[in-house]
């Protein structure tokens, strides 16, 4: 989606900008006009986390003139392993405040427009209206579907990326004649079925890799150069260091971008994704479950039960180091310790289980 401004309407570069972007200016694919297109561009980044960090830094360094940032979170110590725009001293600060400071330090010519709010159906269209390209750096399904639908309704390309453990995906959705996110994923998965990064983990380098792919796609769209990931899904396997590509087609029966759409306005995406407040894990096999709080109540009441520990050695070691240690350790048993018939004391009461 190259800028529609005529060359004589593009913003001029001052001498310092010409020096700063000199390595762009000598490239035939960019040149002076391309750099002016970058300066005129208005890109909105949803999130300043794992994907949003490299996105914001590299788009700013490349000379994107206006960079919108949407985030309402604060910096946490667990962010620092991958969210490179935030430093240790930023812990506890709003992410937008931290990100603005770093962007200003790397390129003072970038106009940062912060939106310290959660993206919702009520504000998405208004926020999107002031930008040319939307880059999705979110990590949850309700917001991904919201971003997709808002991009379709406003005619903005959606530069998509997602990450999990050692794997990532990237594509460009909602472009003219191209598929949208719903063409690939018509329905969200059951709540809790797909673990988040907080639950399943992510290699700290991976969001940098996928985020830079997104930044590259955004710049190609601005310049109108190259072959963007429209109609293509790029799959990244960092563990095997392999890249695969799947062809995507626009679904004529898509409920949002199809020939006869049935979703014509933004909806309640929490409800659409089956969420009611806090997301709960899905119980697919019908096995009874209890919460941590219920377990603690049973322990406090000294109820007799065996707590079978099925954690991996790494998970067990992490708990033993104190990070997730709950007050009052339960009596646990490993599988080899379990007996077909539990022993009893002389009074006939169940004996204490082994540690």
Residue pairs with C-beta under 8 A, 6 or more apart in sequence:
1 132
1 133
1 157
1 175
1 221
1 222
1 224
2 37
2 221
2 222
2 223
2 224
3 10
3 37
3 40
3 41
3 132
3 222
5 37
5 40
7 33
7 36
10 33
10 36
10 37
10 39
10 40
11 36
11 39
11 40
11 65
12 36
13 21
13 32
13 35
13 36
13 39
16 109
17 35
17 39
17 63
17 109
18 25
20 63
20 107
20 109
21 35
21 63
24 30
24 31
24 34
24 35
24 38
24 62
24 63
25 31
25 32
25 35
27 34
29 223
29 225
29 226
30 38
30 223
30 225
34 223
34 225
35 63
37 222
37 223
37 224
38 62
38 63
38 64
38 65
38 219
38 222
38 223
39 63
39 64
39 65
39 109
40 65
41 64
41 65
41 66
41 132
41 133
41 222
42 65
42 66
42 68
42 130
42 131
42 132
42 133
43 59
43 64
43 66
43 67
43 68
43 131
43 132
43 133
43 134
43 135
43 218
43 222
44 68
44 69
44 70
44 127
44 128
44 130
44 131
44 133
44 134
44 135
45 52
45 55
45 56
45 59
45 67
45 68
45 69
45 70
45 135
45 137
46 52
46 70
46 119
46 134
46 135
46 136
46 137
46 138
46 143
46 147
47 70
47 71
47 136
47 137
47 138
47 139
48 56
48 69
48 71
48 83
48 85
48 86
48 95
48 96
48 98
48 99
48 137
49 71
49 73
49 79
49 82
49 83
49 95
49 137
49 139
49 207
50 82
50 83
50 137
50 139
50 163
50 197
50 202
50 206
50 207
50 211
51 137
51 139
51 161
51 163
51 207
51 210
51 211
51 214
52 69
52 71
52 83
52 85
52 99
52 135
52 137
52 211
53 82
53 83
53 84
53 85
53 86
53 99
53 207
53 208
53 211
54 84
54 85
54 207
54 208
54 211
54 212
54 215
55 135
55 137
55 211
55 212
55 214
55 215
55 218
56 67
56 69
56 85
56 99
56 102
56 103
57 84
57 85
57 102
57 103
57 106
58 211
58 212
58 215
59 67
59 215
59 218
59 219
60 67
60 103
60 106
60 107
60 110
61 106
61 107
62 215
62 219
63 107
63 109
63 110
64 110
64 218
64 219
64 222
65 109
65 110
65 111
66 110
66 111
66 113
66 131
67 103
67 110
67 111
67 112
67 113
68 112
68 113
68 114
68 115
68 127
68 130
68 131
69 96
69 99
69 100
69 112
69 113
69 114
69 115
70 115
70 117
70 119
70 127
71 94
71 95
71 96
71 99
71 115
71 116
72 94
72 116
72 117
72 118
73 94
73 95
74 92
74 93
74 94
74 95
75 83
75 86
75 90
75 91
75 92
75 93
75 94
75 95
75 98
76 91
77 91
78 198
79 86
80 86
80 87
80 88
80 91
81 204
82 202
82 204
82 205
82 206
82 207
82 208
83 207
84 208
85 98
85 99
85 102
85 103
86 95
86 98
86 99
86 102
87 98
90 98
94 116
96 114
96 115
96 116
99 112
100 112
100 114
103 110
103 112
104 110
104 112
113 130
115 127
117 123
119 127
119 138
119 143
119 146
119 147
120 146
121 146
121 266
121 267
121 268
121 269
124 146
124 147
124 150
124 266
125 150
125 153
125 154
125 266
128 134
128 150
128 151
128 154
128 156
129 154
131 156
132 156
132 222
133 156
133 157
133 159
133 218
133 221
133 222
134 147
134 150
134 151
134 156
134 157
134 158
134 159
135 159
135 161
135 214
135 215
135 218
136 143
136 144
136 147
136 148
136 158
136 159
136 160
136 161
137 161
137 211
137 214
138 144
138 147
139 162
139 163
139 196
139 197
140 196
141 188
141 189
141 194
141 273
142 188
142 269
142 270
142 272
142 273
142 275
143 269
144 160
144 162
144 181
145 181
145 182
145 188
145 269
145 272
145 273
146 266
146 269
147 158
147 181
148 158
148 173
148 174
148 180
148 181
148 182
148 256
149 182
149 256
149 263
149 266
149 267
150 156
150 266
151 157
151 158
151 173
151 174
151 180
152 174
152 180
152 256
152 257
153 265
153 266
155 174
155 176
156 174
157 172
157 173
157 174
157 175
157 221
157 230
158 172
158 173
158 174
158 180
158 181
159 170
159 172
159 214
159 217
159 218
159 221
160 169
160 170
160 171
160 172
160 173
160 181
160 214
161 168
161 169
161 170
161 210
161 211
161 213
161 214
162 168
162 169
162 210
163 169
163 197
163 202
163 206
163 207
163 210
164 194
164 195
164 197
164 200
164 202
165 200
165 201
165 202
165 203
165 206
166 203
166 206
166 237
166 238
166 239
167 206
167 235
167 236
167 237
167 238
167 239
168 206
168 207
168 209
168 210
168 235
168 236
168 238
169 210
169 233
169 234
169 235
169 236
170 210
170 213
170 214
170 217
170 229
170 233
170 234
170 236
171 184
171 229
171 230
171 232
171 233
171 234
171 248
172 178
172 217
172 221
172 228
172 229
172 230
173 179
173 180
173 181
173 183
173 184
174 180
174 181
174 257
175 228
175 230
177 250
178 230
178 231
178 248
178 250
179 231
179 248
179 249
179 250
179 251
179 254
179 257
180 250
180 254
180 256
180 257
182 251
182 254
182 255
182 256
182 257
183 248
183 249
183 250
183 251
183 254
183 257
184 233
184 248
186 251
186 254
186 255
188 272
188 273
188 274
190 274
190 282
190 284
191 273
191 274
191 275
191 279
191 280
191 281
191 282
192 279
192 280
192 281
192 282
193 282
193 284
203 238
205 238
206 236
206 238
209 236
209 238
210 236
213 234
213 236
217 228
217 229
220 226
220 227
220 228
221 228
231 247
231 248
231 249
231 250
232 245
232 246
232 247
232 248
233 245
233 246
233 248
234 243
234 244
234 245
235 243
235 244
235 245
235 246
236 243
237 243
237 244
250 257
250 258
251 257
251 258
252 258
252 259
253 259
253 260
254 261
255 261
255 262
255 263
256 263
270 276
283 289
290 298
292 326
295 307
295 330
296 326
296 327
296 328
298 305
299 328
299 330
300 328
304 350
306 331
306 332
306 333
306 338
306 342
306 353
307 330
307 331
307 332
307 333
308 332
308 333
308 335
308 338
309 316
309 332
309 333
309 334
311 319
318 324
319 325
331 352
331 353
331 355
332 353
332 355
333 353
333 354
337 353
337 354
342 350
342 351
342 353
343 350
343 351
344 350
344 351
345 351
